[in-house]
Amino acid sequence: MIYTITAPRRLRGVVSLPGDKSISHRAVLLNAVASGHAGITNFLTGADCLSTIACVRALGVRVERNEDTVHVYGAGLRSLCEPVDVLDCGNSGTTLRLLAGMLAGQEGMFAVLTGDASLRSRPQQRIVAPLRTLGASLDGRDRGNRAPLAIRGAHLHGGIYELPIASAQVKSALLLAALFGDGTLTLTGRTDGRDHTERMLAAMGAMMTVEGPTIRLIPPERPDALQPLSLRVPGDPSSAAFWWVAAAIHPNAEVTTTGVCLNRTRTGALDTLRAMGAQIEVANQRIEGGEPVGDVTVRSSRLHGAVIEGALIPRLIDELPVLALAAACAEGETTIRDAQELRVKETDRIATVASGLMALGATVEPTDDGMIISGCSNLRGATLESHGDHRLAMTWAIAGLVAKGETVLHGAEAVEVSYPEFWSVLEQVRE
């Protein structure tokens, strides 16, 4: 699909966001092994989350969809059935990695997890190695580093594991595996990634504690111990970030995103935009589904360069492509470092973001773990590729709202992965 974008006179609107992708995944996966019915509203119906539903159904769990509401009927921790076919995770690394943890402790079960070409190219040793320390039996291509991954459910034990990287997927895979172990799991090290799994497990009655960087989970004694959790999924801050940046870099804009998840592990983009000088207001703060939410308004701003690094990176890793665009429209230089994780996303986002920004007229120097961007007040339209990456597709669309001339995007359908309504919302806020 090819989409052509031109700069509008102004941007105005109130945007109701799709449900958070990370929370949508976890709501289905955890309720699949709870005991009873859970209703999940504002569920993200993007391709990644639909892959999770398809895999859970293939494991014998009853899941029904009614527009943006999903009903999950779990039958307990040991209720999953051996799948009769390979489990296709599509483009979703979250689906594959969290399911790997959950299935590792299903004693006697055999399952194979695979996905599309992009997912099959992404490294999996980051979950395979730590799961093996708990007694899991996993293998795959490239000595277990690439999907398809073959899993033979095993008797798992507890232990202490120090996380070397801040990855919510690795942390979650270990916590889900620990639900089926015979001893306490203690996680230390880089536990500072997204904490949606910890919050949801605690809300469902799991015996776990979080004390600073140390997380402990005691396996349930009964298979019916996890209670179903019905919730409204908060708006996805990773999706909201595109509208925040659009409003900040456009010369005549005011956009409000409502019901955004404001979990501090997810607000790195807001913090960065504030540091760059963006005009931001947060109102109507409240708690929904165990997560803090609020309404965020961003107006046209005079941005300046910043340094984006260190502990901030895990809090905005998915938003870095569009923040790089903000940097290209800012005054001065922006340095992004410690973001080597971008190399192993849906694409090598350091290479693809840098090349796209340069095509738009920005000055960018890619580095091993990020990039250095010199601000440019006049981006020019260009013909750009999404490379099948939803974050890139939306970033180039936002660039087209401020670039001179036409921006032509090839592979625009990639937005379906996380934000199916993106193009219709884009037309709504243009004036």
N, C-alpha and C positions, 0 to 999 in steps of 0.2 A: 504494500500500500504506500502510495506517494502522497504527501501532504505539503501544501505550500502555505507559508506563514508570512504575513507582512505586519509592519508596526501599526497599531491602532492609535487614534488620537489620544485616548485615555483608557485606563483600566478601572473598572468599578464593579463591586459585587460582594455578596455574602455567599461563601462556599461551604456547603455541607459535605464533609469529607467521607471517603470510603472508610470502612473499618480497618483498624490497624492490622497489617499483614502478619506480624509476629504473634500478636495475641489471637488472631483468628486461627492460625495453625495450631497453637497450643490448646485452645478451647476445644477443638475437635479431638486432638490426640489424647489429652488427659481425660476428657469425658468418655472416651472410648473404653477406658479401663476403670471408670468409676462404676458405681452400682445404682443405676436408675436413669431417669430422663433428665436432660438438660436442654433448655431452649437458648439459642445464641442469636441475638438480634444484631443488626448492622454488621453482619458477617461479610467479609470481603469476598466477592465472587470472582476475583481474578483467577487467572489460570493456575498460579502456584497453589492457592488454597483449595482449588477444585481438585488438584492432584492429591492433596492430603485426604480429602473426602473419598476419592476413588480408591486409594490404598487402604483406608480404614474399612471401607465396605468389603474390599477383597479379603480382609481378615475376619469377616463374619459379623461385623458390627452394623446394626441398623441405623442408617443416617437418612433423614428426609430433609429436603429443601423446599422452602416456601418463600420465593423472592429472596430477600436478604436475611431471612431467618432460617437457621439450621437447627434441626432437632436430632440429638444424639441419644441413643438408648444403650447405655453401657451395661455390661453384665458382670463386671468385676475384673480384678487384676489378671486372673488366669483364664479369661474367657475367650481370648483371641484364637481363631482357627488358622491352621496351616493353609496358606494360599495355594490355589491349584495352578497358578501361573506366576510369572515374574511380575513384581510390583513396579509399575512405571511412575516415577516421581516427576516426570516432565522436566522442567527447568528449575525445580525447587530444591536447592541445597538444604533448606530447613526440613523439608519433608524427608529427604533421604537420611540426613544425619540424626534427626530426632527419632525416626523410626528404627534406625540401626540400634540405638540405645534401648528402645522399648522391646525390640524383638530379641536382643542378645540374651535376655533372661527368660525367654519363653522355652523352658526345657523341652527338648525333643522336637521342637519345630524347626523346619528348614524353610528359608525364604531367600529370595534373590531380589536385590534392589538395583534398579537402573534408572536411566533418564535419557534426555535428549543429548545431542552431540556436545553441547556446551557443558552440561552437568557431568557427562562421562569424562571430560577433560580436566575437571577440577580435583584438587588434592583431597584425599580422604584419610590419609595416614594420621591426620590430626585427631580423628575420632577413633580410628582403628587401634592405634597404639595404646591410648589410655583405657579403652574398653577391654583390651586384652589383659591389662593389669588387674582387672576385676574378674578374670576367668572367662571372658567372652571368646567365642570361636568365630572369627571373621576372616575372610580372604577376598581377594579380588585381583584385577589386573595390576600390573606394575607392583607386584609383591604387596597387594592390599591397598595401594595408594589411589587406585582409580576404580570407578564403577564399570561394570556391574560388581556389586559386593554380594558375596554369598555368606549367609549367616546360619549357623547351626546353634539353636537355643541351648544354653548351658547353665549349669549351677553356678551362680555368681556369688562372690564374697565381697565384703566391705574392704576398707583400706583408706589410706591417705594418698591423695594425688595433688601435686602442685601444678596448677595450670600455667604453662609457659607463655600463653598468649591470651589476650582478653577477647574470647570468642563465646558469645551466648550459645551458639550451636554446640560447641564442644562441652561447655558446662551443662547444658540441658541434656545432651546425650548421656552423660555420666549420671545425672540425677534420675533420669527415667530408668536407666539400667539398675540403679540402686534400689528402686522400688521392688525389684524382684530378687535382691540379694539376701544373704543371711547374716549381714553385719553392717555396722554403721559406716557410711561413706563420709569422709572429711575432705573437703576441697579447700586448698589454700592457693596462694600465688595470685595470678591475674584473674580474680573473680569479679572484676569490675565491669564486665559486659552487661548487656541488658538483663534485667532481673524479673522478666515476666513469668518465667517458669517457677521461680521461687515463690513469687506472690500467689500464683494460682495454686500451686501445691499446698501452701499454707492455708489458703481459703477452703481447700477441699479436705482438710483435716490431716494432712501428712505431718508426721512428727519430724520437724526440722527446725533448725535455729540458724540465724545469720548474725554473727558477731564480728563486725568489722570485715576483714577480708576472708574470714573463715566461715564456711558453710558446712553444716552437718545434717545428714538425713538418716533416720533410723527406719529400716524397712517395716512396712505394716505387718502385723501378725496375722491379720485375716484378709482373705481375698476381696471382701466387700468393704474394706476400710475407707477407701476413697469415696467421698460423697460427691454427687453430681453438682456442678456449678452452672447455674443459669446466669447470663450476663448480657449487657449491651456492650459490644466492642467499641472502645473509644476511637475517635478519628485518628488516622495514621499521620504522625508528624513527618515521616519521610515523604509522604505525598503532599502534605501542607507546605513543605519547604519550597516546592516549585512556585507556589503562589506568593509566598513570602519574598522570595528573590525577585519574582516578576514585579511585584509592587515596589520593592526597594530600588530597582534599577530603572524603572520606567519614569519619565519626567512628570507624568500626570496620573497618579494612581492612588487608590485606596482599596484594599482587599481585606475582608474579614474571613477567617476560617473558624468555623464553630466546632465545639466539642472535641478539641485536639487533645490527645494524650500528652500530659505534661510530666510524666515520669522523668526524674532527673537523669536517668541513663539514656534518655531519648531527646533531651533538649539542647544538645550541643550546637545544632544549627542556629537556634534562637540566640544562644549565648554568643556565637561567633558573629552573627549579623549585628547584634547590639555592639560588640566590640569594634565592628567596622563602621559604626555610626548610623545604623538603620533606626528609623522611627517606628517603635513597636509598643503596642499596648496589649496587656493581657487582662481580660475581664471575666466575670462569672465563673470563678474557679470553684470546683466541686470535686466530689469523689464518685466515680461510676465504675462498677465492676472491680472494685479494689484498686483502681488506678486514678490518680489525679488528672483532671481534665479542665479545660478552659477555652475561651474564645480569644483568638489572637488577631489583632488588626495591624497591618503594616502599610505605611504610606511612602510616597516618593521620598528618597533619601539621597544625601550626598555621602557616598561610601568612601572609605579610605582603606588602604592595605592593612594586613594583619599577619601574624604568625600563627599557623594552625598546626599544633603538634601535641605530642605527649599524651597525657591522660584524657585530653579532649577527643582524640581520634576515635576511640570505640563508641563515643556518644553521638557521632555524626558520620560514621563510615559510609552509609548509604547516601547521605546528602552531599558528599564531597564533589561529585560532578557539577551539581548546580551551584554550590558555593564557589567552585572554581570559575564559573561563569560570572558570579557576582564580583569576584576578584578582578576579572577581566574588564569590568565596567567601573571599577573603583579607581581612586587616585592613588598613585604610588605602587609599591611592590607588595605582593603577598607571597609568603613561603608556606608550602604544605610539606610537612615531613613526618616520619614515623608511620606512614600510611602504606607500607608495602603490601598490606592485605588487599589493596586495590588491584594488585597484579593477578589475583586469583578469584575475582568476581566473575559475573557472567561474561565479561570480556576483561582484557588487561586494561582497566580503566585509566591507568596513568597514560598509557600510549594513546588510547582512543580519545580521551578528553583533550589531551595536549594537541593532537593533530586536528581535532575539530575546532578548537579555539583558534589555532593558527590559521585555519581556513577562513575563519570569520574576521581575521585581521589582528588578533591579539598576539602579543609577544610572550611565548611560553618556553621555559626550559625544563624538560622532563628530567627527573632524577630517579635513582633506584627506589626511593621510598616516598616520592611525591613529585612536586613541581614548583617552579618559581614563575610567578605570573606578573608581568608589568601591565598596569592598568591602561586601558585604551578607551577614550571617550566616544569613539565612532566605530562600532562594529559594522561590518558590511555583510550583506546576505551572501549565502553560499549554498552549494549542494552538499548535503551531509548524509552520512549513513548511521543508522541505529546499531548496526552489527547485531541485531536481535536482542539488544540490551534495553530494557524498559527505562532505566534511569537515563541513559543517553538520549533516547527518543524524546523524553520530556524535557531534558536540558536543552536540546537543540530547538525544540518548539518555543521555549521561553526566550532563547536567544533571538528567535525570529521576531519577537514582540518589540525589540529595541534596535535591531539591525537595520541599516539602510538598504532598501530594495527587498527582493524576495529571498526567503530561505526555503529551500526545497529539501524535504526530509524523505529519504527512502527507508522503508522498513518501519513505517509509522505504527503498524499493527502491534509492535512490541509492547506498547503500553498496556495491552490486555493482561499482561502478567500480574500487574499490581494496581492498575487504575483504569478499568474499562471505560469509565465515564469521562476520561481526561479531555478528549477532543470536544465533547459537547459543553463541558464547563469552560474550556478555553474560549469558545464562541460566546458564551454568556457574559463573560467579564470584559470582552472587547467592546469599546464604544467608538 
